[in-house]
Amino acid sequence: MPRASADPTSGLQFIVDQIGEMYGIEQVVLRIEQDIVGRTTLADVRNQLERFVAQDQQHIENLLQILRMMLGSEASVQPAIERGRQLAEAILGASQDSAFSLVRGLMLLVYESATAGRAFMQVQQRIENREIVGLLETNHHEDEQHLHYLETQFLRAAEELSTPPPR
């Protein structure tokens, strides 16, 4: 059976849609991080999340710049951006019963970003624009760091929650 030839424009559209979805997800992640920064009383967590907020603001700018470089504007990818926002909102909406669940929801979103970044790293050889590749690499490496930190904080919180109270 002959193999169907790949349509290069459909592959490019897939990448553009994925970047659009990540743009939408990152917008929600940023909003939640800012909210947690405003509510936490833990100085070390606040300081770390403030750093993440600054980096995620740059991630959003990077993704917007990529979309503009690939398409001229982000207008044509608006449905993908909205899908990303809706996915992020659904995950967070299901995570509102406790601070622990909210952080778990945020961790899932950051995991989604890091996983998408891994996929983008695999297809980067298809993208001939080195500036786009550099922006994607920056976002990916920082998302991996964010995920690692959130995982350690999540495990720390789980340990504290499971420790029996002193007698």
N, C-alpha and C positions, 0 to 999 in steps of 0.2 A: 504494500500500500504506500503510495507516494506521500511524502511529508508535505504538509501545507507550508508555503513560504510565509515567513513572518513579515507582517506589515510594519515597517519602521515607524510609521506615524502612530500606530496603535501602541507600540512600545513606549514611545515618547509621551503619548497622552496618559498612559498608565503612570509613568513617573511623575508627570505634572500633577495628576490627580492625587497621588500619594503625598506629594509635597504640599499640595493644597490642604489635604486632610491634616497633615502635621501642623500646618499653620493654624488651623482652627483649634486643634488640641492644645498647642502651645499657648494660645490666647487664654484658654480656660485654666491651664496649669499656672500661668502667671497670676491670674486673678486669685486663685486659691492660695498660692504661696504668699501673696500680699496680705490676704485675709489672716492666714496663720501667723505671719510676722506681727500683725497688729494685735493679735490676741495672746500670743505666748508670753509667759513670764520667765522662761528659761533663756538666759542671755546667750549661752552657746548655741542653742537652736536658732534663736532670732538672728544672730550674727551669720550663721551658716546660710539660713534661708534668705537673708538680705543679699548675700553674695549670689545665691541661685536666682533671685529676682533680677538682678543686674544682668546675669548671663542669659536668662531666658528672655529678657527684653531684647538682647542682642540676637538671640535665636530667631525671634519673630522678625526682626529686621533682616536677618540673613535670608530667611525663607521668602519674605516679601521681595527682596532683591533678586533672588533666584527666579521667582515667578515672573518678575518684570523682565529679566534677561531672557527667559525662555519664551515668553508670550507677548511682551510689550506692556502688559498690565495684568492685574490679578482678576479683572472682571469676568473673564471667560471661565475661570476655575471656581467661581463663587459657590456652585453646588457642592463641590468637593470640600471647600472650606467649611460650609455649613454642616456637611456630614461629620467632619472632624469635631466641630463644636458640639453637635448633638450627641456623638459618642461619648465625649468627655463629660458632658452634662448628665448623661444617663448613668455613667459609672459613679459620678459624685453624688447624684441624686439617690442612688441606692446605698450610699455610704454616710448618711447623715445621723445615724443613731448614736454615735459617740465620736470623740476625738480620735480614738484608736481606729475606728472604721474610716473616718475621713482621711487619715494619713495612709491607710491601706489603699483607699481609692486613688489618692494622689500618687502613691507608689505604682499602682497599676498603669496610670497615665504616663508616668516617667518611663516605666518599662516599655510601654508601647512606643514611645519616642526613641528609646535606645534601640529597640528591636528594628524599628523602621530605619534608624541610622545604620545598623548593621547591614540591612538589605541594600540601602543606598551605597554603602561601601562596596558591595559586591557588583553593583551595576555601574560603578563610577567609570570603568574603562569604556563604557558606551557613551559617556558624556565627554565631549571633546573640549569643553570650556573649563580650563584649570581653575578659574575663579569660582565657578559654581562648585566644583569638586572641593575646593578649599573651604568654602562656606559650609558645605555638608559635613566635611570632616570635623570642623570646629564644633558644630552642634552635636555631632555624634559623641565625640570624646567628652564633652562637658556633660551630656546626658548620662553617659556611663558613670561619671563621678557623682552626679546627683543621685542616681539609682543606688550606688554603693552606700552613700551616706544615709539615704532614707531607709535602706534595708537594715543598717546597723541600728538606727534609731527605732525602727519598728521592732526589731528583736529585743532591744533594751526595754522598750515599753511592755512587750509581752512578758518578759522576765519579771519586771516589776509588778505587773498585774497578777502573775501566777505565784508570787511569793506570799506565803501565809503571813498574816499580821502577827507582830510580836505579842507575846502573852504578858 
